[in-house]
């Protein structure tokens, strides 16, 4: 996209991160996130959640916690990503009441 003169947005990078995540490529996903940040864009909440899910599934809990810390710095709500990292689904009673 950049070579064609089109400026990619956060959703473009989100798609790139998701493609790496679905392939289990944690380094590729982090490189895509770094590239997005170097372009001066703010990642989507879903992008961070996908990274947390990837690191949790690969057994890299520390890296997942680092992503959660980055989410907090950007003032994102980390509750859903935290539940993804620890592997517990949100009980419907709590999720429906916005806890």
N, C-alpha and C positions, 0 to 999 in steps of 0.2 A: 504494500500500500504506500509506504513512504517513497519507494522508488518511482511510483506512478504519480507522485505529487499529492496524494490524498492523505490527510492527517487522520490517523486512527484515534478513536475515542476510547473511553473506559470499557465499552461493550466489546470492542474489537479485541482488546487485550484479555477481557474475560473469556471470550471464546478460545483464545490461544491457551490460557491457563487451564481451562476445562479440558481441552484436547490432550494436553500433557497429563492432566490428572487422570483422565479415563484410561490412558495408556500406562499409568503407574510411574511416570517419569517425574520424580520429585525435583531433580535438578533442572530439568527443562521448565517446569512450572515456576520455580523460583527465578530462573533467568528471565522468563516472560514478565514476572512481577517487577523485577529490577528494571527491566526495559521500560515498563509502564511508568514507574516512578521517575526514571531518568528523563522521560518526556514531559514531566511536570503534571501528570494526571493523577487523580485520586482513584484508587481501585474501588470497585463495588463491594458491598457487604458480602454478596454471594461469592465473589472471588476469594475473599479471605476464608469464608466457610468451606469452600472446596479445598483450599490448601490445608486447613485444619483437618478435614476428613482424610485427605491423602496422607498426611503425616501420622495421624492416628492409626490408619490401616497398615502403614509400613512399620509401626512400632517406634516412631521418632516423637515421643511425647514432648521432649524438651523443645524440639523445633516447633511443635504445635503451640506450646506455651509462648514461644517467642512471637508467633503470629498473633496470638491473643493479646500480647502486650502491644504490638503494633496497632491492633484494632482499637485498643483503649486510647492510645495516643491520638488517633484520628477521631476519637469520640464516637465510635460505633458501639452498639449494644452487643456485648459478647456472650450473653446468656445462651443463645441457641448454639453458637459455635462451641461453647464450653461443653454443652450436653453432647454434641457430636464428638468432641475429643475424648470424653470419658466413656463414650459408648452407650449411654443410657438414653433411651427415647424419652421425650417429654411426655409425662402422663397427661392424658387428654383433659383431666379435671384442672390441672395447672395451666396447660397451654390455652385452654378456652377462656380462662380468667385472667390472662395476661400476666402471669407470675413468672 
